[in-house]
Amino acid sequence: MNAYLTELDTKGYIDEPIDPTLDLVEEINRLKREKNAVLLAHYYQEPEIQDIADYIGDSLGLSQQAAKTEADVIVFAGVHFMAETAKILSPQKKVLLPDLKAGCSLSDSCPPHLFAKFKEQYPDHIAITYVNCTAELKALSDIVCTSSNAVQLVESLPRDQKIIFGPDKNLGDYVQRKTGRDLVLWNGACMVHEIFSQERITQLRRDHPQAKFIAHPECEKEILDAADYIGSTSGLLKYTKENPADTFIVATESGIIHQMQKANPHKTFIPAPPNNSCACNDCPYMKLNTLEKLYNCMRFELPEVVLPADVIDRARRPIERMLEISARLGL
């Protein structure tokens, strides 16, 4: 066990050799049954992981699923803050993450100790934080939100309520414009959603004049202003199912296109290009998870996500408030 813990400190995952003749999908399904484990996967995971997950979703859906699961073990194929959220909502359960180094550039952009000092400048404000943040930051918050409910949560509060919004400045700016509220924004952003090329997207739209351009609200304002539809990851997926268009240019992490294609096999999905030489925009943290890491994670029940009890208690309150408001609003 000590050797494994040392390996986790250096690599972030269990790197045990795997018999190449094993059918990893079959083995992972066997381990799920044996350990009464549920596998939750974000839409940005590799397709082979999405295809064996018990539940695939965006941040809000995964939060809700983590809160109500009856499994003894939650295996989170996503990034670190998502596994932390599952642990906060189900502290009595074992929560596993295939690779501890699966972090988040947005989460990293808002260190809790600096946000605490930021809050001190606005003592008459409440703090709403986007779920893409650390457990410690959630513990400093009054309400947690996701991209699918941020607008409605802000609108549900009294008009005279002053609000700090963090850590995503682009989502915060979008919420400001949608609600007409004046929010104090923390200056953070997601690297995946900040590097879309407006010039290359414009050219794509010229090449595909009938295509619908859809974007996640973490994108910059110039990208959102050009979009035919703006929505959370699950919102974008729903739009592609319901809209009669047969071609979509998609400005978010490219992993969602797998589900879009499965749901709409006769439609065409084009990932919006970033401002580099790549054709699509992948989150390097999300893509750290692999079937091999997932198998070893379930086999050895490591890495495990553990949080101090006081952080869990303080972080649970703003998440539960989000879930309560979302349920009341029918989200």
Buried (B, 14 or more C-beta within 10 A) or exposed (E): EEEBEEBBEEBBBBBEEBEEEEEBBEBBBEBBEEBEBBBBBBBBBBEEBBEBBBBBBBBBBBBBBBBEBEBEBBBBBBBBBBBBBBBBBBBEBBBBBBBBBBBBBBBBBBBBEEBBEBBEEEEEBBBBBBBBBBBBBBBBBBBBBBBBBBBBBBBBBEEEEBBBBBBBBBBBBBBBBBBEBEBBBBEBBBBBBBBBBBEBBEEBBEEBEEBBBBBBBBBBEEBBEBBBBBBBBBBBBBBBEEBEBEEBBBBBBBBBBBBBBEEBEEBBBBBBBBBEEEEBBBBEBBBBBBBBBBBBBBBBBBBBBEBEEEBBEBBBBBBBBBBEBBEEEEB
